[in-house]
Amino acid sequence: LEGWRNGFLFLRELFEISKPLSPTQQMAFYRSLCSQGLFGIFQGGLSAEDAGVRSACTDILLCTLNHDPSLLREYVLKESGGSLLLRMIHALLHAQDTGLKAQLGEI
């Protein structure tokens, strides 16, 4: 569980570090991570009991959406069963943390 948490925190830092990149470099960065299955890891992260993991997931999703919303849209449309979308909706409806709900509402 600690490795899972550290992985999400690392990804959040990686996304923060990528902010000063040029738009072309950012596009390549985001597309590369998405092609390697970035969105697939959020299914478990959004339902994690650790608030830090859930927060990191929403931060990373927001960074991706602020840059290129079509990446998530394409993933959700191609995903069978729509489990990422269902987990986001479930977290939005059942999360106790109002900050997390606000972030999910932005997504």
N, C-alpha and C positions, 0 to 999 in steps of 0.2 A: 504494500500500500504506500509506503514511503517513496519507493521508486516511481510509482505512478504519479504521486504528488510532485516530486522533483522534476519529472518529465514535463508536466504541464507548466510548472513555474519556469523551467528552462525555455520552453516554447514561447511563453509570454515575454521573457527577456529578449529572445531572438527577434520577436516581432517589434519590440521597442527599439532595438538596435537598427532594424531595417528602415525605420522612419526617415532618416536623413538621406537615404539612397535616392538617386534620380528616378523619375517616374518609369522610365524604361527598365531600370534595374529592379524596381519594386515589382513591376508586372512579371518579370522573369522569376523573381523570388516567390511570389504568391502562386503563380502557375506551376512552378516546380514542386512546391510543397503539396499543392492540391493533387497533382498527378501522382504523388507518392502516397496518397490516402489520408491527407490531413483531416478531412471532415469525418472520416470513419472513426477516429479516436474520440470524437465528442459524444458519441452515443453512450459510452460508459461514463465519461466525465461529467455530463450534465446530470446524471442520476447518482453521482458519488455522494457519500455522506459528508465528506470533507468540504467545508465551505470554500477553502482556498482553491481546491480543484475546480469547483463549479464556477468560481469567480474568474479563474484563469481561462476556462473554456469560453465564457462569455466575452472576456476581453479579446481573446484571439479571434473569435467569430466577428466581433465588431470591427476589429482592425481589417479583417479580410473583406467584410462588407463595405466598409468605408472606401476601400481601394477599388474593388470590383465585385459588385453584387451578383454578377452573372455566374461567378464561380460556384457560389452556394446554390443558386437556382438550378444550374446544370446538374449538380450533384443530387439534389432532391428529386429532380425529374427522372434521373437515371436510376436512382436507388429503388430497389424493389421493396415494397412494404412501407416505405416512408418512415422508417423508425427514427431517424434523426429529427424530422419534423414533429413526429409524435412526442419524442422526448422533450423537445423545446416547449411544446404546448403543455405537456404535463408539468414541467418545471415552472412554467408561467402560472399555471393554475394552482399548484400545490406548494410552491416554495414559501417558506416563512420569512425569508430575508427580502425586505422591500427593495433594497438596492439591486439585488439579483433580478427581481421582477421588473424593475425599471430597465435594466440592461436587456433583458429578454424581450421586453416590449419594443425596444429600439430595433432589435433584429427583425 
